[in-house]
Amino acid sequence: MAKALFKIEPLDCVGCAKKIENQVKELDGIESVRVFPQLGKIRTTFDNQKVTIHQIEKAILLTGHSIHSKVST
């Protein structure tokens, strides 16, 4: 399993965080996704044989939030 941390703008709305979580969870290979609204961070664990970081980024962007930085481990 691989991990990635994405930095976005802090969110004021719990609904926005849930929207991001749901969008990313739809991708095949996502083990877990956790959004920290006030910190503006999204932590993911995924099978990099099934899904790429680029696909995860695209799912986040589809929710209308831009990514400021990412760190994969």
mmCIF file of the N, C-alpha and C atoms, coordinates in Angstrom:
data_MODEL
# 
_entry.id   MODEL 
# 
loop_
_atom_site.group_PDB 
_atom_site.id 
_atom_site.type_symbol 
_atom_site.label_atom_id 
_atom_site.label_alt_id 
_atom_site.label_comp_id 
_atom_site.label_asym_id 
_atom_site.label_entity_id 
_atom_site.label_seq_id 
_atom_site.pdbx_PDB_ins_code 
_atom_site.Cartn_x 
_atom_site.Cartn_y 
_atom_site.Cartn_z 
_atom_site.occupancy 
_atom_site.B_iso_or_equiv 
_atom_site.pdbx_formal_charge 
_atom_site.auth_seq_id 
_atom_site.auth_comp_id 
_atom_site.auth_asym_id 
_atom_site.auth_atom_id 
_atom_site.pdbx_PDB_model_num 
ATOM 1   N N  . MET A 1 1  ? 0.830   -1.187 0.000   1.00 0.00 ? 1  MET A N  1 
ATOM 2   C CA . MET A 1 1  ? 0.000   0.000  0.000   1.00 0.00 ? 1  MET A CA 1 
ATOM 3   C C  . MET A 1 1  ? 0.875   1.251  0.000   1.00 0.00 ? 1  MET A C  1 
ATOM 4   N N  . ALA A 1 2  ? 0.439   2.221  -0.736  1.00 0.00 ? 2  ALA A N  1 
ATOM 5   C CA . ALA A 1 2  ? 1.130   3.510  -0.796  1.00 0.00 ? 2  ALA A CA 1 
ATOM 6   C C  . ALA A 1 2  ? 0.282   4.541  -0.054  1.00 0.00 ? 2  ALA A C  1 
ATOM 7   N N  . LYS A 1 3  ? 0.922   5.628  0.320   1.00 0.00 ? 3  LYS A N  1 
ATOM 8   C CA . LYS A 1 3  ? 0.229   6.711  1.014   1.00 0.00 ? 3  LYS A CA 1 
ATOM 9   C C  . LYS A 1 3  ? 0.557   8.026  0.333   1.00 0.00 ? 3  LYS A C  1 
ATOM 10  N N  . ALA A 1 4  ? -0.409  8.950  0.369   1.00 0.00 ? 4  ALA A N  1 
ATOM 11  C CA . ALA A 1 4  ? -0.173  10.285 -0.166  1.00 0.00 ? 4  ALA A CA 1 
ATOM 12  C C  . ALA A 1 4  ? -0.929  11.290 0.689   1.00 0.00 ? 4  ALA A C  1 
ATOM 13  N N  . LEU A 1 5  ? -0.330  12.457 0.855   1.00 0.00 ? 5  LEU A N  1 
ATOM 14  C CA . LEU A 1 5  ? -0.941  13.555 1.604   1.00 0.00 ? 5  LEU A CA 1 
ATOM 15  C C  . LEU A 1 5  ? -1.045  14.742 0.657   1.00 0.00 ? 5  LEU A C  1 
ATOM 16  N N  . PHE A 1 6  ? -2.255  15.255 0.514   1.00 0.00 ? 6  PHE A N  1 
ATOM 17  C CA . PHE A 1 6  ? -2.518  16.398 -0.361  1.00 0.00 ? 6  PHE A CA 1 
ATOM 18  C C  . PHE A 1 6  ? -2.865  17.612 0.489   1.00 0.00 ? 6  PHE A C  1 
ATOM 19  N N  . LYS A 1 7  ? -2.362  18.758 0.104   1.00 0.00 ? 7  LYS A N  1 
ATOM 20  C CA . LYS A 1 7  ? -2.652  20.019 0.794   1.00 0.00 ? 7  LYS A CA 1 
ATOM 21  C C  . LYS A 1 7  ? -3.560  20.853 -0.092  1.00 0.00 ? 7  LYS A C  1 
ATOM 22  N N  . ILE A 1 8  ? -4.709  21.269 0.480   1.00 0.00 ? 8  ILE A N  1 
ATOM 23  C CA . ILE A 1 8  ? -5.654  22.132 -0.207  1.00 0.00 ? 8  ILE A CA 1 
ATOM 24  C C  . ILE A 1 8  ? -5.945  23.322 0.700   1.00 0.00 ? 8  ILE A C  1 
ATOM 25  N N  . GLU A 1 9  ? -6.802  24.227 0.259   1.00 0.00 ? 9  GLU A N  1 
ATOM 26  C CA . GLU A 1 9  ? -7.230  25.326 1.129   1.00 0.00 ? 9  GLU A CA 1 
ATOM 27  C C  . GLU A 1 9  ? -8.038  24.756 2.293   1.00 0.00 ? 9  GLU A C  1 
ATOM 28  N N  . PRO A 1 10 ? -7.931  25.334 3.486   1.00 0.00 ? 10 PRO A N  1 
ATOM 29  C CA . PRO A 1 10 ? -8.786  24.890 4.590   1.00 0.00 ? 10 PRO A CA 1 
ATOM 30  C C  . PRO A 1 10 ? -10.259 24.996 4.192   1.00 0.00 ? 10 PRO A C  1 
ATOM 31  N N  . LEU A 1 11 ? -11.048 24.058 4.684   1.00 0.00 ? 11 LEU A N  1 
ATOM 32  C CA . LEU A 1 11 ? -12.470 24.005 4.357   1.00 0.00 ? 11 LEU A CA 1 
ATOM 33  C C  . LEU A 1 11 ? -13.292 24.492 5.547   1.00 0.00 ? 11 LEU A C  1 
ATOM 34  N N  . ASP A 1 12 ? -14.321 25.280 5.254   1.00 0.00 ? 12 ASP A N  1 
ATOM 35  C CA . ASP A 1 12 ? -15.235 25.744 6.297   1.00 0.00 ? 12 ASP A CA 1 
ATOM 36  C C  . ASP A 1 12 ? -16.406 24.788 6.473   1.00 0.00 ? 12 ASP A C  1 
ATOM 37  N N  . CYS A 1 13 ? -16.599 23.917 5.520   1.00 0.00 ? 13 CYS A N  1 
ATOM 38  C CA . CYS A 1 13 ? -17.813 23.113 5.442   1.00 0.00 ? 13 CYS A CA 1 
ATOM 39  C C  . CYS A 1 13 ? -17.485 21.624 5.564   1.00 0.00 ? 13 CYS A C  1 
ATOM 40  N N  . VAL A 1 14 ? -18.137 20.964 6.505   1.00 0.00 ? 14 VAL A N  1 
ATOM 41  C CA . VAL A 1 14 ? -17.956 19.518 6.666   1.00 0.00 ? 14 VAL A CA 1 
ATOM 42  C C  . VAL A 1 14 ? -18.507 18.794 5.435   1.00 0.00 ? 14 VAL A C  1 
ATOM 43  N N  . GLY A 1 15 ? -19.552 19.344 4.845   1.00 0.00 ? 15 GLY A N  1 
ATOM 44  C CA . GLY A 1 15 ? -20.128 18.756 3.642   1.00 0.00 ? 15 GLY A CA 1 
ATOM 45  C C  . GLY A 1 15 ? -19.130 18.716 2.495   1.00 0.00 ? 15 GLY A C  1 
ATOM 46  N N  . CYS A 1 16 ? -18.302 19.748 2.389   1.00 0.00 ? 16 CYS A N  1 
ATOM 47  C CA . CYS A 1 16 ? -17.269 19.790 1.339   1.00 0.00 ? 16 CYS A CA 1 
ATOM 48  C C  . CYS A 1 16 ? -16.246 18.675 1.576   1.00 0.00 ? 16 CYS A C  1 
ATOM 49  N N  . ALA A 1 17 ? -15.878 18.464 2.821   1.00 0.00 ? 17 ALA A N  1 
ATOM 50  C CA . ALA A 1 17 ? -14.927 17.401 3.155   1.00 0.00 ? 17 ALA A CA 1 
ATOM 51  C C  . ALA A 1 17 ? -15.515 16.041 2.794   1.00 0.00 ? 17 ALA A C  1 
ATOM 52  N N  . LYS A 1 18 ? -16.787 15.845 3.100   1.00 0.00 ? 18 LYS A N  1 
ATOM 53  C CA . LYS A 1 18 ? -17.456 14.583 2.796   1.00 0.00 ? 18 LYS A CA 1 
ATOM 54  C C  . LYS A 1 18 ? -17.539 14.361 1.282   1.00 0.00 ? 18 LYS A C  1 
ATOM 55  N N  . LYS A 1 19 ? -17.766 15.431 0.542   1.00 0.00 ? 19 LYS A N  1 
ATOM 56  C CA . LYS A 1 19 ? -17.827 15.351 -0.921  1.00 0.00 ? 19 LYS A CA 1 
ATOM 57  C C  . LYS A 1 19 ? -16.491 14.862 -1.485  1.00 0.00 ? 19 LYS A C  1 
ATOM 58  N N  . ILE A 1 20 ? -15.390 15.403 -0.956  1.00 0.00 ? 20 ILE A N  1 
ATOM 59  C CA . ILE A 1 20 ? -14.053 14.977 -1.394  1.00 0.00 ? 20 ILE A CA 1 
ATOM 60  C C  . ILE A 1 20 ? -13.839 13.505 -1.053  1.00 0.00 ? 20 ILE A C  1 
ATOM 61  N N  . GLU A 1 21 ? -14.154 13.122 0.189   1.00 0.00 ? 21 GLU A N  1 
ATOM 62  C CA . GLU A 1 21 ? -13.982 11.730 0.614   1.00 0.00 ? 21 GLU A CA 1 
ATOM 63  C C  . GLU A 1 21 ? -14.761 10.787 -0.304  1.00 0.00 ? 21 GLU A C  1 
ATOM 64  N N  . ASN A 1 22 ? -16.010 11.114 -0.567  1.00 0.00 ? 22 ASN A N  1 
ATOM 65  C CA . ASN A 1 22 ? -16.844 10.253 -1.406  1.00 0.00 ? 22 ASN A CA 1 
ATOM 66  C C  . ASN A 1 22 ? -16.305 10.144 -2.824  1.00 0.00 ? 22 ASN A C  1 
ATOM 67  N N  . GLN A 1 23 ? -15.832 11.254 -3.375  1.00 0.00 ? 23 GLN A N  1 
ATOM 68  C CA . GLN A 1 23 ? -15.296 11.254 -4.749  1.00 0.00 ? 23 GLN A CA 1 
ATOM 69  C C  . GLN A 1 23 ? -14.055 10.373 -4.839  1.00 0.00 ? 23 GLN A C  1 
ATOM 70  N N  . VAL A 1 24 ? -13.162 10.486 -3.874  1.00 0.00 ? 24 VAL A N  1 
ATOM 71  C CA . VAL A 1 24 ? -11.916 9.706  -3.898  1.00 0.00 ? 24 VAL A CA 1 
ATOM 72  C C  . VAL A 1 24 ? -12.209 8.231  -3.623  1.00 0.00 ? 24 VAL A C  1 
ATOM 73  N N  . LYS A 1 25 ? -13.140 7.942  -2.710  1.00 0.00 ? 25 LYS A N  1 
ATOM 74  C CA . LYS A 1 25 ? -13.475 6.548  -2.378  1.00 0.00 ? 25 LYS A CA 1 
ATOM 75  C C  . LYS A 1 25 ? -14.030 5.780  -3.570  1.00 0.00 ? 25 LYS A C  1 
ATOM 76  N N  . GLU A 1 26 ? -14.575 6.475  -4.559  1.00 0.00 ? 26 GLU A N  1 
ATOM 77  C CA . GLU A 1 26 ? -15.129 5.811  -5.737  1.00 0.00 ? 26 GLU A CA 1 
ATOM 78  C C  . GLU A 1 26 ? -14.053 5.164  -6.606  1.00 0.00 ? 26 GLU A C  1 
ATOM 79  N N  . LEU A 1 27 ? -12.811 5.586  -6.435  1.00 0.00 ? 27 LEU A N  1 
ATOM 80  C CA . LEU A 1 27 ? -11.716 5.030  -7.233  1.00 0.00 ? 27 LEU A CA 1 
ATOM 81  C C  . LEU A 1 27 ? -11.367 3.624  -6.758  1.00 0.00 ? 27 LEU A C  1 
ATOM 82  N N  . ASP A 1 28 ? -11.204 2.719  -7.704  1.00 0.00 ? 28 ASP A N  1 
ATOM 83  C CA . ASP A 1 28 ? -10.792 1.358  -7.382  1.00 0.00 ? 28 ASP A CA 1 
ATOM 84  C C  . ASP A 1 28 ? -9.353  1.389  -6.876  1.00 0.00 ? 28 ASP A C  1 
ATOM 85  N N  . GLY A 1 29 ? -9.112  0.757  -5.750  1.00 0.00 ? 29 GLY A N  1 
ATOM 86  C CA . GLY A 1 29 ? -7.765  0.702  -5.187  1.00 0.00 ? 29 GLY A CA 1 
ATOM 87  C C  . GLY A 1 29 ? -7.561  1.606  -3.983  1.00 0.00 ? 29 GLY A C  1 
ATOM 88  N N  . ILE A 1 30 ? -8.554  2.435  -3.654  1.00 0.00 ? 30 ILE A N  1 
ATOM 89  C CA . ILE A 1 30 ? -8.439  3.303  -2.482  1.00 0.00 ? 30 ILE A CA 1 
ATOM 90  C C  . ILE A 1 30 ? -8.718  2.477  -1.232  1.00 0.00 ? 30 ILE A C  1 
ATOM 91  N N  . GLU A 1 31 ? -7.769  2.431  -0.339  1.00 0.00 ? 31 GLU A N  1 
ATOM 92  C CA . GLU A 1 31 ? -7.927  1.725  0.931   1.00 0.00 ? 31 GLU A CA 1 
ATOM 93  C C  . GLU A 1 31 ? -8.613  2.632  1.951   1.00 0.00 ? 31 GLU A C  1 
ATOM 94  N N  . SER A 1 32 ? -8.138  3.877  2.038   1.00 0.00 ? 32 SER A N  1 
ATOM 95  C CA . SER A 1 32 ? -8.759  4.835  2.959   1.00 0.00 ? 32 SER A CA 1 
ATOM 96  C C  . SER A 1 32 ? -8.488  6.257  2.489   1.00 0.00 ? 32 SER A C  1 
ATOM 97  N N  . VAL A 1 33 ? -9.386  7.140  2.869   1.00 0.00 ? 33 VAL A N  1 
ATOM 98  C CA . VAL A 1 33 ? -9.213  8.572  2.601   1.00 0.00 ? 33 VAL A CA 1 
ATOM 99  C C  . VAL A 1 33 ? -9.775  9.317  3.795   1.00 0.00 ? 33 VAL A C  1 
ATOM 100 N N  . ARG A 1 34 ? -9.028  10.296 4.252   1.00 0.00 ? 34 ARG A N  1 
ATOM 101 C CA . ARG A 1 34 ? -9.454  11.095 5.403   1.00 0.00 ? 34 ARG A CA 1 
ATOM 102 C C  . ARG A 1 34 ? -9.178  12.559 5.083   1.00 0.00 ? 34 ARG A C  1 
ATOM 103 N N  . VAL A 1 35 ? -10.193 13.385 5.224   1.00 0.00 ? 35 VAL A N  1 
ATOM 104 C CA . VAL A 1 35 ? -10.062 14.820 4.978   1.00 0.00 ? 35 VAL A CA 1 
ATOM 105 C C  . VAL A 1 35 ? -10.060 15.536 6.323   1.00 0.00 ? 35 VAL A C  1 
ATOM 106 N N  . PHE A 1 36 ? -9.097  16.420 6.517   1.00 0.00 ? 36 PHE A N  1 
ATOM 107 C CA . PHE A 1 36 ? -9.001  17.248 7.720   1.00 0.00 ? 36 PHE A CA 1 
ATOM 108 C C  . PHE A 1 36 ? -9.359  18.671 7.306   1.00 0.00 ? 36 PHE A C  1 
ATOM 109 N N  . PRO A 1 37 ? -10.658 19.043 7.444   1.00 0.00 ? 37 PRO A N  1 
ATOM 110 C CA . PRO A 1 37 ? -11.153 20.304 6.881   1.00 0.00 ? 37 PRO A CA 1 
ATOM 111 C C  . PRO A 1 37 ? -10.395 21.550 7.338   1.00 0.00 ? 37 PRO A C  1 
ATOM 112 N N  . GLN A 1 38 ? -10.215 21.734 8.645   1.00 0.00 ? 38 GLN A N  1 
ATOM 113 C CA . GLN A 1 38 ? -9.571  22.962 9.130   1.00 0.00 ? 38 GLN A CA 1 
ATOM 114 C C  . GLN A 1 38 ? -8.091  23.039 8.753   1.00 0.00 ? 38 GLN A C  1 
ATOM 115 N N  . LEU A 1 39 ? -7.462  21.893 8.574   1.00 0.00 ? 39 LEU A N  1 
ATOM 116 C CA . LEU A 1 39 ? -6.042  21.868 8.208   1.00 0.00 ? 39 LEU A CA 1 
ATOM 117 C C  . LEU A 1 39 ? -5.835  21.930 6.700   1.00 0.00 ? 39 LEU A C  1 
ATOM 118 N N  . GLY A 1 40 ? -6.896  21.631 5.942   1.00 0.00 ? 40 GLY A N  1 
ATOM 119 C CA . GLY A 1 40 ? -6.768  21.612 4.490   1.00 0.00 ? 40 GLY A CA 1 
ATOM 120 C C  . GLY A 1 40 ? -5.879  20.475 4.013   1.00 0.00 ? 40 GLY A C  1 
ATOM 121 N N  . LYS A 1 41 ? -6.023  19.305 4.637   1.00 0.00 ? 41 LYS A N  1 
ATOM 122 C CA . LYS A 1 41 ? -5.207  18.151 4.271   1.00 0.00 ? 41 LYS A CA 1 
ATOM 123 C C  . LYS A 1 41 ? -6.094  16.956 3.952   1.00 0.00 ? 41 LYS A C  1 
ATOM 124 N N  . ILE A 1 42 ? -5.639  16.164 2.993   1.00 0.00 ? 42 ILE A N  1 
ATOM 125 C CA . ILE A 1 42 ? -6.316  14.941 2.603   1.00 0.00 ? 42 ILE A CA 1 
ATOM 126 C C  . ILE A 1 42 ? -5.279  13.823 2.662   1.00 0.00 ? 42 ILE A C  1 
ATOM 127 N N  . ARG A 1 43 ? -5.537  12.823 3.493   1.00 0.00 ? 43 ARG A N  1 
ATOM 128 C CA . ARG A 1 43 ? -4.611  11.696 3.637   1.00 0.00 ? 43 ARG A CA 1 
ATOM 129 C C  . ARG A 1 43 ? -5.231  10.467 2.977   1.00 0.00 ? 43 ARG A C  1 
ATOM 130 N N  . THR A 1 44 ? -4.482  9.819  2.097   1.00 0.00 ? 44 THR A N  1 
ATOM 131 C CA . THR A 1 44 ? -4.983  8.642  1.399   1.00 0.00 ? 44 THR A CA 1 
ATOM 132 C C  . THR A 1 44 ? -4.023  7.463  1.553   1.00 0.00 ? 44 THR A C  1 
ATOM 133 N N  . THR A 1 45 ? -4.600  6.283  1.564   1.00 0.00 ? 45 THR A N  1 
ATOM 134 C CA . THR A 1 45 ? -3.854  5.031  1.486   1.00 0.00 ? 45 THR A CA 1 
ATOM 135 C C  . THR A 1 45 ? -4.448  4.266  0.315   1.00 0.00 ? 45 THR A C  1 
ATOM 136 N N  . PHE A 1 46 ? -3.608  3.768  -0.569  1.00 0.00 ? 46 PHE A N  1 
ATOM 137 C CA . PHE A 1 46 ? -4.121  3.168  -1.795  1.00 0.00 ? 46 PHE A CA 1 
ATOM 138 C C  . PHE A 1 46 ? -3.176  2.109  -2.351  1.00 0.00 ? 46 PHE A C  1 
ATOM 139 N N  . ASP A 1 47 ? -3.728  1.261  -3.203  1.00 0.00 ? 47 ASP A N  1 
ATOM 140 C CA . ASP A 1 47 ? -2.965  0.244  -3.910  1.00 0.00 ? 47 ASP A CA 1 
ATOM 141 C C  . ASP A 1 47 ? -2.471  0.871  -5.215  1.00 0.00 ? 47 ASP A C  1 
ATOM 142 N N  . ASN A 1 48 ? -1.184  1.146  -5.291  1.00 0.00 ? 48 ASN A N  1 
ATOM 143 C CA . ASN A 1 48 ? -0.658  1.838  -6.465  1.00 0.00 ? 48 ASN A CA 1 
ATOM 144 C C  . ASN A 1 48 ? -0.580  0.940  -7.708  1.00 0.00 ? 48 ASN A C  1 
ATOM 145 N N  . GLN A 1 49 ? -1.006  -0.305 -7.575  1.00 0.00 ? 49 GLN A N  1 
ATOM 146 C CA . GLN A 1 49 ? -1.146  -1.173 -8.748  1.00 0.00 ? 49 GLN A CA 1 
ATOM 147 C C  . GLN A 1 49 ? -2.514  -0.978 -9.405  1.00 0.00 ? 49 GLN A C  1 
ATOM 148 N N  . LYS A 1 50 ? -3.458  -0.378 -8.652  1.00 0.00 ? 50 LYS A N  1 
ATOM 149 C CA . LYS A 1 50 ? -4.825  -0.187 -9.151  1.00 0.00 ? 50 LYS A CA 1 
ATOM 150 C C  . LYS A 1 50 ? -5.169  1.273  -9.433  1.00 0.00 ? 50 LYS A C  1 
ATOM 151 N N  . VAL A 1 51 ? -4.546  2.192  -8.712  1.00 0.00 ? 51 VAL A N  1 
ATOM 152 C CA . VAL A 1 51 ? -4.862  3.611  -8.861  1.00 0.00 ? 51 VAL A CA 1 
ATOM 153 C C  . VAL A 1 51 ? -3.575  4.431  -8.728  1.00 0.00 ? 51 VAL A C  1 
ATOM 154 N N  . THR A 1 52 ? -3.488  5.516  -9.486  1.00 0.00 ? 52 THR A N  1 
ATOM 155 C CA . THR A 1 52 ? -2.294  6.366  -9.439  1.00 0.00 ? 52 THR A CA 1 
ATOM 156 C C  . THR A 1 52 ? -2.578  7.648  -8.653  1.00 0.00 ? 52 THR A C  1 
ATOM 157 N N  . ILE A 1 53 ? -1.523  8.308  -8.255  1.00 0.00 ? 53 ILE A N  1 
ATOM 158 C CA . ILE A 1 53 ? -1.669  9.600  -7.578  1.00 0.00 ? 53 ILE A CA 1 
ATOM 159 C C  . ILE A 1 53 ? -2.362  10.585 -8.515  1.00 0.00 ? 53 ILE A C  1 
ATOM 160 N N  . HIS A 1 54 ? -2.051  10.508 -9.796  1.00 0.00 ? 54 HIS A N  1 
ATOM 161 C CA . HIS A 1 54 ? -2.687  11.407 -10.769 1.00 0.00 ? 54 HIS A CA 1 
ATOM 162 C C  . HIS A 1 54 ? -4.210  11.210 -10.784 1.00 0.00 ? 54 HIS A C  1 
ATOM 163 N N  . GLN A 1 55 ? -4.670  9.973  -10.704 1.00 0.00 ? 55 GLN A N  1 
ATOM 164 C CA . GLN A 1 55 ? -6.104  9.704  -10.674 1.00 0.00 ? 55 GLN A CA 1 
ATOM 165 C C  . GLN A 1 55 ? -6.751  10.259 -9.394  1.00 0.00 ? 55 GLN A C  1 
ATOM 166 N N  . ILE A 1 56 ? -6.041  10.169 -8.282  1.00 0.00 ? 56 ILE A N  1 
ATOM 167 C CA . ILE A 1 56 ? -6.551  10.710 -7.017  1.00 0.00 ? 56 ILE A CA 1 
ATOM 168 C C  . ILE A 1 56 ? -6.631  12.232 -7.113  1.00 0.00 ? 56 ILE A C  1 
ATOM 169 N N  . GLU A 1 57 ? -5.583  12.851 -7.654  1.00 0.00 ? 57 GLU A N  1 
ATOM 170 C CA . GLU A 1 57 ? -5.587  14.308 -7.849  1.00 0.00 ? 57 GLU A CA 1 
ATOM 171 C C  . GLU A 1 57 ? -6.775  14.733 -8.701  1.00 0.00 ? 57 GLU A C  1 
ATOM 172 N N  . LYS A 1 58 ? -7.019  14.011 -9.777  1.00 0.00 ? 58 LYS A N  1 
ATOM 173 C CA . LYS A 1 58 ? -8.117  14.332 -10.680 1.00 0.00 ? 58 LYS A CA 1 
ATOM 174 C C  . LYS A 1 58 ? -9.456  14.258 -9.944  1.00 0.00 ? 58 LYS A C  1 
ATOM 175 N N  . ALA A 1 59 ? -9.631  13.245 -9.093  1.00 0.00 ? 59 ALA A N  1 
ATOM 176 C CA . ALA A 1 59 ? -10.870 13.103 -8.322  1.00 0.00 ? 59 ALA A CA 1 
ATOM 177 C C  . ALA A 1 59 ? -11.055 14.289 -7.373  1.00 0.00 ? 59 ALA A C  1 
ATOM 178 N N  . ILE A 1 60 ? -9.974  14.750 -6.748  1.00 0.00 ? 60 ILE A N  1 
ATOM 179 C CA . ILE A 1 60 ? -10.046 15.913 -5.853  1.00 0.00 ? 60 ILE A CA 1 
ATOM 180 C C  . ILE A 1 60 ? -10.407 17.156 -6.652  1.00 0.00 ? 60 ILE A C  1 
ATOM 181 N N  . LEU A 1 61 ? -9.759  17.340 -7.791  1.00 0.00 ? 61 LEU A N  1 
ATOM 182 C CA . LEU A 1 61 ? -10.029 18.508 -8.636  1.00 0.00 ? 61 LEU A CA 1 
ATOM 183 C C  . LEU A 1 61 ? -11.473 18.540 -9.121  1.00 0.00 ? 61 LEU A C  1 
ATOM 184 N N  . LEU A 1 62 ? -12.072 17.377 -9.344  1.00 0.00 ? 62 LEU A N  1 
ATOM 185 C CA . LEU A 1 62 ? -13.465 17.306 -9.793  1.00 0.00 ? 62 LEU A CA 1 
ATOM 186 C C  . LEU A 1 62 ? -14.435 17.863 -8.743  1.00 0.00 ? 62 LEU A C  1 
ATOM 187 N N  . THR A 1 63 ? -14.000 17.942 -7.496  1.00 0.00 ? 63 THR A N  1 
ATOM 188 C CA . THR A 1 63 ? -14.858 18.496 -6.435  1.00 0.00 ? 63 THR A CA 1 
ATOM 189 C C  . THR A 1 63 ? -14.764 20.019 -6.384  1.00 0.00 ? 63 THR A C  1 
ATOM 190 N N  . GLY A 1 64 ? -13.886 20.604 -7.215  1.00 0.00 ? 64 GLY A N  1 
ATOM 191 C CA . GLY A 1 64 ? -13.759 22.056 -7.259  1.00 0.00 ? 64 GLY A CA 1 
ATOM 192 C C  . GLY A 1 64 ? -12.690 22.627 -6.345  1.00 0.00 ? 64 GLY A C  1 
ATOM 193 N N  . HIS A 1 65 ? -11.837 21.771 -5.813  1.00 0.00 ? 65 HIS A N  1 
ATOM 194 C CA . HIS A 1 65 ? -10.773 22.226 -4.909  1.00 0.00 ? 65 HIS A CA 1 
ATOM 195 C C  . HIS A 1 65 ? -9.418  22.027 -5.569  1.00 0.00 ? 65 HIS A C  1 
ATOM 196 N N  . SER A 1 66 ? -8.577  23.052 -5.512  1.00 0.00 ? 66 SER A N  1 
ATOM 197 C CA . SER A 1 66 ? -7.250  22.938 -6.114  1.00 0.00 ? 66 SER A CA 1 
ATOM 198 C C  . SER A 1 66 ? -6.268  22.374 -5.095  1.00 0.00 ? 66 SER A C  1 
ATOM 199 N N  . ILE A 1 67 ? -5.265  21.694 -5.617  1.00 0.00 ? 67 ILE A N  1 
ATOM 200 C CA . ILE A 1 67 ? -4.239  21.074 -4.777  1.00 0.00 ? 67 ILE A CA 1 
ATOM 201 C C  . ILE A 1 67 ? -3.023  21.980 -4.753  1.00 0.00 ? 67 ILE A C  1 
ATOM 202 N N  . HIS A 1 68 ? -2.552  22.313 -3.549  1.00 0.00 ? 68 HIS A N  1 
ATOM 203 C CA . HIS A 1 68 ? -1.389  23.183 -3.403  1.00 0.00 ? 68 HIS A CA 1 
ATOM 204 C C  . HIS A 1 68 ? -0.085  22.385 -3.374  1.00 0.00 ? 68 HIS A C  1 
ATOM 205 N N  . SER A 1 69 ? -0.127  21.198 -2.791  1.00 0.00 ? 69 SER A N  1 
ATOM 206 C CA . SER A 1 69 ? 1.069   20.364 -2.748  1.00 0.00 ? 69 SER A CA 1 
ATOM 207 C C  . SER A 1 69 ? 0.652   18.935 -2.439  1.00 0.00 ? 69 SER A C  1 
ATOM 208 N N  . LYS A 1 70 ? 1.597   18.006 -2.683  1.00 0.00 ? 70 LYS A N  1 
ATOM 209 C CA . LYS A 1 70 ? 1.340   16.608 -2.362  1.00 0.00 ? 70 LYS A CA 1 
ATOM 210 C C  . LYS A 1 70 ? 2.659   15.953 -1.935  1.00 0.00 ? 70 LYS A C  1 
ATOM 211 N N  . VAL A 1 71 ? 2.514   14.962 -1.082  1.00 0.00 ? 71 VAL A N  1 
ATOM 212 C CA . VAL A 1 71 ? 3.661   14.189 -0.635  1.00 0.00 ? 71 VAL A CA 1 
ATOM 213 C C  . VAL A 1 71 ? 3.253   12.725 -0.692  1.00 0.00 ? 71 VAL A C  1 
ATOM 214 N N  . SER A 1 72 ? 4.020   11.908 -1.384  1.00 0.00 ? 72 SER A N  1 
ATOM 215 C CA . SER A 1 72 ? 3.705   10.474 -1.421  1.00 0.00 ? 72 SER A CA 1 
ATOM 216 C C  . SER A 1 72 ? 4.773   9.720  -0.655  1.00 0.00 ? 72 SER A C  1 
ATOM 217 N N  . THR A 1 73 ? 4.345   8.640  -0.028  1.00 0.00 ? 73 THR A N  1 
ATOM 218 C CA . THR A 1 73 ? 5.275   7.814  0.739   1.00 0.00 ? 73 THR A CA 1 
ATOM 219 C C  . THR A 1 73 ? 5.119   6.371  0.374   1.00 0.00 ? 73 THR A C  1 
# 
